[in-house]
Amino acid sequence: MAYLFTSESVSEGHPDKVADQISDALIDNFLAFDKDSKVACETLVTTGQVVLAGEVKSDTYLDVQQIARDVINKIGYTKGEYMFDGSSCGVLSAIHEQSPDINQGVDRANPEDQGAGDQGMMFGYATDETENYMPLALELSHRLLKELAELRRENSDIRYLRPDAKSQVTIEYSDDNVPQRIDAIVLSTQHDDFDASDEVMLAQIKKDIVEILIPRVVAKLPAHIQKLFTDN
């Protein structure tokens, strides 16, 4: 029987994604200056505050606080009214040298004996329904948020957007696992107060999503995926 499949994505300004991008930037910078760096970093973000924590073994020194600020500013948190911006937020570094016990498992003379340190289990799979082998619902969720970020940076067609957003796409599949149509799109976004009435703002946001955001996303999709939108 036919079924529905849903995937969700968060924008670059979502707190979880902000934390991920800061942690990724730290790892990238350590490896750029010392390819043998061992980095296990976590980032916590909250109102006006960033906490960097973890263990590092590296022969390089980095200004980790400035790296975090650069990431936050690039994302778009650049105004004090957001109560979180890269230039004025507090950045606390609690990064210390990697534990010798952990280092034994991740630093071997013979690369073939290299250990992973930590292990994890994730849900995921590859599929040929998209060019990058990601599930279609997830790919569309990503594309919605990437295009929304472009609209925010352009600050032309939509002027009230803030960095944090989330999208969710539900697709109806046939019995033989073929996408049939887009069943639902859910999108929420952080925004400026541009009207005294919540109802007026909600109506405008919905109108802009339907008339501006979605058409821009659809225009960049292959024809067979565009058809999923027009068949609704």
C-alpha positions in Angstrom: 0.0 0.0 0.0 1.0 3.6 -0.5 2.8 5.3 2.4 4.3 8.6 3.5 7.9 9.3 4.3 9.0 12.5 6.1 12.4 14.1 6.6 13.4 17.2 8.6 16.2 19.7 8.3 17.4 22.7 10.3 19.0 25.9 8.9 22.5 27.2 9.5 21.1 29.5 12.2 19.5 26.8 14.3 21.3 26.4 17.6 22.2 22.8 16.9 23.6 23.6 13.5 25.5 26.7 14.9 27.2 24.4 17.4 28.0 21.9 14.7 29.5 24.5 12.4 31.7 25.9 15.2 33.0 22.5 16.1 33.6 21.7 12.4 35.5 24.9 11.9 37.7 24.1 14.9 38.6 20.7 13.5 39.2 22.1 10.0 41.6 24.8 11.3 43.5 22.4 13.5 44.0 20.0 10.6 44.9 22.8 8.2 47.9 23.7 10.4 48.7 20.3 11.7 47.4 17.3 9.7 48.1 15.0 12.6 45.9 16.9 15.1 43.6 14.8 17.2 40.4 16.8 17.9 37.3 15.9 19.9 35.4 19.1 20.4 31.8 20.0 21.4 30.1 23.3 21.3 27.2 24.7 23.4 25.4 27.9 22.4 22.8 29.8 24.3 21.7 33.4 24.6 24.8 35.6 24.4 27.2 32.7 25.2 29.3 30.0 23.5 31.1 27.3 25.3 33.9 25.3 23.6 34.8 22.1 25.3 36.8 19.0 24.5 40.2 17.4 24.1 42.9 18.3 21.5 46.3 17.0 20.7 48.1 19.3 18.2 51.4 21.0 17.5 49.6 24.2 16.5 48.0 27.1 18.4 44.7 28.6 17.3 42.6 31.5 18.4 39.6 29.3 19.0 37.5 32.2 20.2 38.0 34.2 17.1 37.2 31.1 14.9 33.9 30.7 16.8 33.1 34.4 16.3 33.9 34.3 12.6 31.5 31.3 12.1 28.7 33.0 14.0 29.1 36.2 12.0 29.2 34.3 8.7 25.9 32.5 9.7 24.2 35.9 10.1 24.1 36.5 13.9 25.4 40.1 13.6 22.9 42.2 15.5 22.6 42.7 19.2 18.8 42.6 19.0 19.2 38.8 18.2 20.6 38.5 21.8 23.4 36.5 20.2 25.9 37.9 17.8 29.5 37.0 16.9 31.1 40.3 17.8 29.7 40.6 21.4 28.8 37.2 22.6 30.9 35.6 25.3 33.1 32.7 24.2 34.4 30.4 26.9 37.1 27.9 25.9 37.4 24.7 28.0 39.5 22.8 25.5 42.4 20.9 27.0 45.0 18.4 26.0 43.8 15.0 25.0 43.8 12.3 27.6 46.8 10.0 27.4 44.4 7.0 27.7 42.4 8.1 24.7 45.5 9.0 22.8 46.7 5.4 23.0 43.8 4.3 20.9 44.0 7.0 18.3 47.7 7.6 17.8 49.6 4.6 16.6 53.0 4.3 14.9 51.5 2.0 12.3 48.5 3.8 10.6 46.9 0.4 10.0 46.5 0.0 13.8 44.8 3.4 14.1 41.8 3.4 16.4 38.6 5.4 16.1 38.4 6.6 19.7 34.6 6.8 19.9 31.9 4.9 18.1 28.3 5.7 17.2 25.3 4.4 15.5 23.3 6.5 13.0 20.2 5.9 10.8 20.8 6.5 7.2 20.9 4.9 3.7 21.9 5.6 0.1 19.2 5.9 -2.6 19.3 6.6 -6.3 16.3 8.9 -6.1 18.6 11.9 -5.9 22.0 12.7 -7.5 23.8 12.8 -4.1 22.2 9.6 -3.0 20.3 11.2 -0.1 16.6 10.5 0.5 14.4 12.8 -1.6 12.5 14.2 1.4 15.7 15.1 3.2 17.2 16.6 0.0 14.2 18.8 -0.5 14.3 19.9 3.2 17.9 20.9 2.8 17.1 22.8 -0.4 14.3 24.8 1.2 16.6 26.0 3.9 19.5 26.8 1.6 17.2 28.9 -0.6 15.7 30.6 2.5 19.2 31.5 3.6 19.9 33.0 0.2 16.7 35.1 0.4 17.8 36.3 3.8 21.2 37.3 2.6 19.8 39.0 -0.5 17.4 41.0 1.8 15.3 42.0 -1.2 12.2 39.9 -1.8 11.9 38.9 1.9 13.3 41.4 4.4 12.2 40.0 7.8 14.1 36.7 8.0 16.5 35.8 10.8 19.0 32.9 10.7 17.2 30.2 12.6 14.7 28.0 10.6 13.5 24.5 10.2 11.9 22.6 7.4 10.1 19.3 7.0 8.9 17.5 3.8 6.6 14.6 3.5 6.4 12.6 0.3 3.8 10.1 -0.7 5.2 6.9 -2.2 3.5 4.2 -4.3 3.4 0.5 -3.4 6.6 0.0 -5.5 8.5 2.8 -3.6 8.2 5.5 -6.3 7.6 9.1 -5.2 4.1 10.2 -6.2 3.6 13.7 -4.8 4.6 16.2 -2.1 2.1 15.5 0.7 3.1 18.3 3.0 5.8 21.0 3.6 6.3 22.4 7.1 8.6 25.4 7.5 9.2 27.7 10.5 11.6 30.6 10.5 12.9 33.1 13.0 11.8 36.6 11.9 11.7 40.3 12.8 8.4 41.7 14.1 7.1 43.5 11.1 3.5 43.9 12.2 1.7 44.3 15.5 -0.7 41.4 14.6 0.5 37.8 14.7 -2.2 36.8 12.2 -0.9 39.4 9.7 2.7 38.2 10.0 1.7 34.5 9.7 -0.3 35.3 6.6 2.6 37.2 5.0 5.1 34.6 5.8 2.9 31.8 4.4 2.3 33.9 1.3 6.1 34.5 0.8 6.9 30.8 1.3 4.3 29.7 -1.3 4.9 32.5 -3.8 8.6 33.2 -3.5 10.6 30.5 -1.7 9.0 27.3 -3.1 9.0 28.5 -6.8 12.7 29.3 -6.4 13.4 25.9 -5.1 11.3 24.1 -7.7 12.9 26.0 -10.5 16.3 24.4 -9.6 15.0 20.9 -9.5 15.0 18.2 -12.2 11.7 18.0 -14.2 10.7 14.7 -12.7 10.9 16.1 -9.2 9.2 19.4 -10.2 6.3 17.2 -11.2 5.8 16.1 -7.6 4.9 19.7 -6.6 2.6 20.3 -9.5 0.6 17.1 -8.9 -0.6 18.3 -5.5 
